[in-house]
Amino acid sequence: MVLTKILRRLRSHSIVEVTGVNEQFIDHMDIFYKRLAAISGRYVFECQSGTCLSFIELPLSDYQAVVTAPGLDVGDSSKQGKANRYALLPPPRSDRILWCGKTQPDSDKRYGIVLGYCANTAVILDEDSLLRHVLIVGSTGSGKSHTAARIAMCSSRIGFKPIILDWHGEYEQLLERHYAGDYTVLSYPNLPRVAFTSSSIPLESSISVLERTLDLSPFQSSILAAFLVLATQQNAATAKGLLDVVANNIKQDEIKELMDTLKSGNTIHELIHVISMVFNKRRESFSRAEQEIWLALLRRLNIIATSRYANIFAIRETKELLKAIRIGSYSPTIIRLDTILSLRIRKMYAAYLLQMLYTLANTNDTRMLVVLEEAHNLLDNKVVSELIAETRKYGIGFLVVIHTPRILPELSEANFNTIIAHRITSVNDRLIIAKSLGLDDDSLLSNFEEGDALVRRHDMKTPLIVKVEHEAPCTP
């Protein structure tokens, strides 16, 4: 019966390859698709080996009227001019006449969340897709934040703890609009403290965050490393060896005094105090250059210590983050980074927060999905990029949202196995994403409506056109 229907349709319909459209067609696109729907026609989008083609399927009796639409080129693409033309036919706003062709995977057997629909078929992001990390790209107003909010919201239904690092303060409103469940919002001054040192993170990684944020020299980083080792209270001999290199002949009783001072508190003020103690005792024996190196380090640390945000940093790990994000609950937690007004301190806080989430993942069984909005602010940090590469095996998936993919570091781009591309207006950005999707034509990405996207999952040979449905059920 099904085969009979297919054969009957093939005999009565014609499939026409669209080789190009121009601005004249774009102006009349809605009228064209309404007419196509009225005659039971379909829009077809297919990809093979990285080359994507768009077709229209329509009854033979209506062939001439439809294919002569203004601005629509059909037939031999080599004969068409290139100026002001799009090589692929933009998809219809309604999925009534959208057909996914041969690219639609067998998703009905997969367990995961519904991202949206290709025609009437749900496109699923399974658990493995989330743990292999997801990249969402799109220009302003393309719907990328709504898509990220939906994925975060729905991931809690399949056993993930969503943690949203909200750069602009928009996710609370998005969850309120689309999410019926409970969620937590953390903002300054009630942000949990993050620590400069962590039991699961190498000291050089922790130091590099401060080094980058405060623009420290290698020697200043060495000084800071020595005191942070001392602050962890774990290995006094190692700390003494490091201090001997930068401060000359540190005695054992002085080490004990410094450790007692650091033990008396867990703030950046204690750190500055012990550095000042060592410097003041040896100031006269230091050369002028050495004096300036130490003083410059103290001045840079005081940028944090004298700011209103000094209380959101600690020297050693605390239990505050574990309690604040309610790690035993699957409800989303929004961390309002936008409430940290200093961009420099906001970046530093976010980097240390990610390190602490990594530590939590090592000591808890809860799987996390971390949403990084405006991710270019963090992914240029080598420490963050390396964390993303390592976290999958510990049950942390990253959902990275960015509007300008050309500033995405090459290292981090390779770590995303699912790419969701909304409308992209910049030609340079479209070329980058088209290459990542395995396409040889970027024109389709410029014509999407809000919420439309090209999606390539790690197990797909070619991408799908998906309409992200914010109100649809989270699971199949």
Buried (B, 14 or more C-beta within 10 A) or exposed (E): EEEEEEEEEEEEBBEBBBBBBBEEBEEBBEEBBEBBBEBBBBBBBBBEEBEBBBBBBBBEEBBEEBBEBEBBBBEEBEEBEEEEBBBBBBBBBEBEBBBBBEBBBEBEEBEBBBBBBBBEBBBBBBBBBBBBBBBBBBBEEBBBBBBBBBBBBBBBBBEBBBBBBBBEBBBBEBBEEBBEEEBBBBBBEEBBBBBBBBEBBEBEBBBBBBBBBBEBEEBBBBBBBBBBBBBBEEEBEBBBEBBEEBBEEBEEEBBEEBBEBBEEEBBBBBBBBBBBBBBEEBEEEBEEEBBEBBBBBBEBBBBBBEBEBBEBBBBBBBEBBBEBBBBEBBBBBBBBBBBBEBEBBBBBBBBBBBBBBBBBBBEBEBBBBBBBBBBBBBBBBBBBBBBBBEBBEBBBBBBBBBBBBEBBBEEBBEBBBBBBBBBBBBEEBBBBBBEBBBBEBBBBBBBBBBBBBBBBBBEBEBBBBBBBBBEBEBEE
